[in-house]
Amino acid sequence: MAIKMKTEVTMRAAAACPTHARADISLRDLTFSIDEPTERGGTNAGPTPTETAVAALIGCTNVIGHKCADSLGVDIGHLDIAAKCTFDRRGVTLEAEIEVPFRRIELTITAHGNASHDALQQVAAEVHKFCPLSKLFTAAGTEIEEIWQLAP
């Protein structure tokens, strides 16, 4: 008898926040810090909250990219992913309320497998359908451009 996976789960995280800038996050059996750089009053113990959001998009693109490639039988090998984000800081500086703070994110995804260009683009189309972080940013109004390419 096969075990049916849950379609909805509750994720939990907690944080101790020893300063105005630092949050020491605990989730599952992991701990990590989100912090501001020293020039903004932090201790630079980790990425900022906004950097963490972009890093999460990179991580999600990697995971979902491999799942989609596997389901399609496409060899993408390992991925290198670079992000370039246009971020409107007026909200975090309290200068103005900003509806879309992450204006644009360009992801360059380089695959190191034996996939053809067409197969890689098929993987990209599937990732676009399934990546929850990409959907979150897009729903918030962020323009995301993904450039999927094969390693030279």
Stockholm file with secondary structure:
# STOCKHOLM 1.0

chainA/1-152         MAIKMKTEVTMRAAAACPTHARADISLRDLTFSIDEPTERGGTNAGPTPTETAVAALIGCTNVIGHKCADSLGVDIGHLDIAAKCTFDRRGVTLEAEIEVPFRRIELTITAHGNASHDALQQVAAEVHKFCPLSKLFTAAGTEIEEIWQLAP
#=GR chainA/1-152 SS CCCCCCSCCCCCCEEECCSSSCEEEEETTEEEEECCCGGGTSCCSSCCHHHHHHHHHHHHHHHHHHHHHHHHTCCCCSEEEEEEEEECTTTTTTSSCCSCSEEEEEEEEEECSSCCHHHHHHHHHHHHHHCHHHHHHHHTTCEEEEEEEECC
#=GC SS_cons         CCCCCCSCCCCCCEEECCSSSCEEEEETTEEEEECCCGGGTSCCSSCCHHHHHHHHHHHHHHHHHHHHHHHHTCCCCSEEEEEEEEECTTTTTTSSCCSCSEEEEEEEEEECSSCCHHHHHHHHHHHHHHCHHHHHHHHTTCEEEEEEEECC
//
